[in-house]
């Protein structure tokens, strides 16, 4: 939550003048809280108990005037609040839109439908809860402070007796806040995981049935439902801590006053002062504490968790940060591993690669260097937007770099014709293309001379036999619109498997397959002669690979799964996030 604190503090510092006006009007608004108990005490002692009924009414009229002044100030408070909240909301909306555009326009990127939810729901949640937090925190500071000053003017010992349980209640609440935030985050994450799991199941139900994975998928969704229910119950139990804080800080002072009243009156405290103290506690401290605990414990948690998700989903467009995250050199072997030995030409050699979408845009990759040995199985992982698909497009020669070079089997990508490049590599993107025609024509598109035995072996290796049977055999006409996303990906995978190109690049090409079928496909490509580069959708792809390249926060790092678990905080986070979804670990395959 460090990012949440920094962003909130930066938003407040940038609006010092509106905050100053808000504080000034808050002082005027707290006038009734400051004077209420004191005026009641004077009206009772000097008016009603002294037989001066008119004097008592005059004192109460003074309180009415203070209430009117506070009401006018309350209207100004809301106007000043808008000057703080609305610009912050606009900044977040711009950040979400910018992040969605960058994701949609990068190489291999795609429109992010979640950005609509972030813009129409999450940003508005942050706006509302941010304003609510400012109101309740400001209200507590000024109202509780005014009430304590009023108590101090009546009797310093009385103020101390009331302040002690108030501070105790605040301490209990503050101690419970980190746990409340953690449980709120877990509840939100559990809800999102359930939604993703259910959506993936519905979208790929034909794949699930074709692969006989019904029981496994039902078990996964059931675990998500149970996790969501557990998170909701735990969050509900946390409400008891809020009640404890309210009891200690709000009601215990009333009990202290009532029990101590005879003793205080016996030592000279007037009846009006005791009544005024009760007014301060019941109309000032109690409501202020209740608003603070409920506001921070409810809206405050939603604010922290929702803003954290926006910040993680939409990182800032800082050129220095981007360059620092994506720069890689041969120093320390960070991304170099797999270099050629004994004169063997590497399958991929990237040197000093820099790429940006436009002359003034931030670099997606900056001075990037990488070597992939012939026959190697490399998985590329990292956060969304880190540059993984851009790297795949650059290696495949689909986009030219701003500077640097890419060589495939010692051939400069920039210097060869497209037909020559097609013989060197095959790229399978996330959105698989299937054309109208027979299934056999689709599968043989990159290798027209493949005989039936070769095609059958490829289908068996990739686990596509059930799909062929469902479609009616290799001679069956394919209607692309009637295929699921997973079925189209499986057809594209078999097509790439049959291609003669020695380098295969899978750019999230199995993301719509279930984990078991994805493992089957990747293991088949790993056994296939040649080199395999996987832009990973699931962390299980990294576990299967011989070497992993992770786009770390500082710079890309390369190594085995075990090495990166020790060296890369980003990789540790990715593994921790996905570990419940990974299939049993498969050791890297050794080619013969």
HELIX and SHEET records of a PDB file:
HELIX    1   1 UNK A    2  UNK A   13  1                                  12    
HELIX    2   2 UNK A   16  UNK A   29  1                                  14    
HELIX    3   3 UNK A   31  UNK A   42  1                                  12    
HELIX    4   4 UNK A   43  UNK A   48  3                                   6    
HELIX    5   5 UNK A   53  UNK A  105  1                                  53    
HELIX    6   6 UNK A  114  UNK A  117  1                                   4    
HELIX    7   7 UNK A  118  UNK A  122  3                                   5    
HELIX    8   8 UNK A  123  UNK A  154  1                                  32    
HELIX    9   9 UNK A  156  UNK A  203  1                                  48    
HELIX   10  10 UNK A  205  UNK A  211  1                                   7    
HELIX   11  11 UNK A  214  UNK A  237  1                                  24    
HELIX   12  12 UNK A  239  UNK A  246  1                                   8    
HELIX   13  13 UNK A  247  UNK A  251  3                                   5    
HELIX   14  14 UNK A  252  UNK A  266  1                                  15    
HELIX   15  15 UNK A  271  UNK A  280  1                                  10    
HELIX   16  16 UNK A  281  UNK A  285  3                                   5    
HELIX   17  17 UNK A  286  UNK A  294  1                                   9    
HELIX   18  18 UNK A  295  UNK A  300  3                                   6    
HELIX   19  19 UNK A  301  UNK A  313  1                                  13    
HELIX   20  20 UNK A  319  UNK A  326  1                                   8    
HELIX   21  21 UNK A  331  UNK A  333  5                                   3    
HELIX   22  22 UNK A  388  UNK A  396  1                                   9    
HELIX   23  23 UNK A  413  UNK A  415  5                                   3    
HELIX   24  24 UNK A  418  UNK A  424  1                                   7    
HELIX   25  25 UNK A  439  UNK A  443  1                                   5    
HELIX   26  26 UNK A  452  UNK A  461  1                                  10    
HELIX   27  27 UNK A  465  UNK A  471  1                                   7    
HELIX   28  28 UNK A  480  UNK A  482  5                                   3    
HELIX   29  29 UNK A  485  UNK A  498  1                                  14    
HELIX   30  30 UNK A  515  UNK A  527  1                                  13    
HELIX   31  31 UNK A  539  UNK A  544  1                                   6    
HELIX   32  32 UNK A  561  UNK A  567  1                                   7    
HELIX   33  33 UNK A  569  UNK A  578  1                                  10    
SHEET    1   A 4 UNK A 363  UNK A 372  0                                        
SHEET    2   A 4 UNK A 348  UNK A 356 -1                                        
SHEET    3   A 4 UNK A 403  UNK A 408 -1                                        
SHEET    4   A 4 UNK A 411  UNK A 412 -1                                        
SHEET    1   B 6 UNK A 425  UNK A 428  0                                        
SHEET    2   B 6 UNK A 503  UNK A 507  1                                        
SHEET    3   B 6 UNK A 531  UNK A 535  1                                        
SHEET    4   B 6 UNK A 377  UNK A 382  1                                        
SHEET    5   B 6 UNK A 547  UNK A 551  1                                        
SHEET    6   B 6 UNK A 556  UNK A 559 -1                                        
SHEET    1   C 2 UNK A 437  UNK A 438  0                                        
SHEET    2   C 2 UNK A 477  UNK A 478 -1                                        
END                                                                             
